[in-house]
Amino acid sequence: MNIKLQTLKMRLAEVVDLQRSSALLSWEQQTYMPPGGAKARAEQLATLQGLAHRLFITDEIGGLIKELSNSSGQWDYDTDEASLIRFVAREYERESKIPTELVAELASTTALAQEAWASARQNDDYSEFQPHLQKVIELSRQRAECFAPYDHLYDPLLDKYEPDMKTSEVQKMFSGMKDELIDLVDAIKSRADVVNNEILYGDFDIDRQREFGLCIAKKLGYDLNRGRQDETLHPFCTHFSIDDVRITTRFDSRFLPSALFGTMHEVGHALYEQGISPELARTGMDTGVSLGVHESQSRLWENLVGRSRPFWLHFFPQLQTVFPDQLGQVTHDEFYRAINRSEPSLIRVEADEVTYNLHIIIRFELELDLLSGDLHLNDLPAAWTEKYKDYLGIVPHNDSDGVLQDIHWSIGAIGYFATYTIGNLLSVQLFDCAQKEITDLESDISKGNFDGLLYWLRENIHCHGSKFTAGELVKRVTGDSMDSRPYLNYLHNKYSNIYSL
Ligand code: ZN
């Protein structure tokens, strides 16, 4: 083993350990920490993240990267060694541009902002959150400015979540999709009576929901010896190692789909993390390559599998036995149509597949205006309302269902939202490939057998972690680059069928 590579790996392992310990504290903050713990937690997170950053941008690591890059020709491009050198060189170049003090300040500011957001959301009081958001935006702007010159101030923020993606590419992609989506939403609106989802509202015991959700999670391949489920205000998936990948869920006793599809979504993320090659552990490459690719995995399981007819051929009879009073008289077809009902709504995480991306486009456009200074925070709720009226034809009646609904801005995740739509587009491109390459996939799904699909995803996507860039990975699997056409075609086909358009 190359001694320099060995040393680099040892240094990286220390950095990764600190980052994962910090992630554990963040998970605990969202699951069990009493609100009073926020101030001390903010300090702890700032210390840990600052320490991890300082340990990473040392001259020693910089020197090792330089020397190893010069001799990287000795390893084939696809090897773990060559991939590690490319990966760390990119990360090092990016992180060295940001002062450690800013990293620490962002960590403490967002830990406090998160508590303020949770309280503001509960109290439906935007003014409680606004000063925290102001600070998050200022620090995000400072972070972006570290990367000057850039084509767009938003580029460095986007790059954190979707490396190599440019703001102009997202703008082009969104403007290409927007009108077509709005037209489809309008077409469905004119046929709204065709699909009814009243059966999904009622009184659904939360313990039974949890048990059924976990039963599906295990069937999909989620290994609970290396994972667990907890409850949070905002569902998410996090990991501290390949062998400790956790999901959280939000349960609603009055609306069945929230936790049901939320669980499948987070399990999709968890399967990705659990499927990464153990060889990559503690290198930093032991995580999904980009948030877009990550989201492609959650959306693939949630929508392309979980909202499909074949899936419920297997699971609906079981669900009926769990909720006999509510669903005993419902047919498979009625259930399938109900869970796919499309209607403009206020809450992104519960939006159907057609309207979902409009929620994302709204947030993306607002973030650009906030960052550029064209939109002042005092005017944010009004701008939010205006866009919802324009794109979806509905308006929120309070800020909890409007600007306060998502956790992202409070945790400093500005530049993040676009990756949800990228994930949707990729989910269809990847699933199309899986369908071509796996014989009888649909029939397997209708029997509750997901082994073939999971194996295919493991081999083609999961095991690689961050060895390749997102663009490289998509090209390797699909032979193509990211494209919105397959996704739009999928939506047209599925919803023309459901709504007889
Ligand atoms: Zn997700």
Boltz pocket constraint, residues with backbone or C-beta under 6 A from the ligand:
constraints:
  - pocket:
      binder: B
      contacts: [[A, 265], [A, 269], [A, 294], [A, 295], [A, 298]]
      max_distance: 6.0
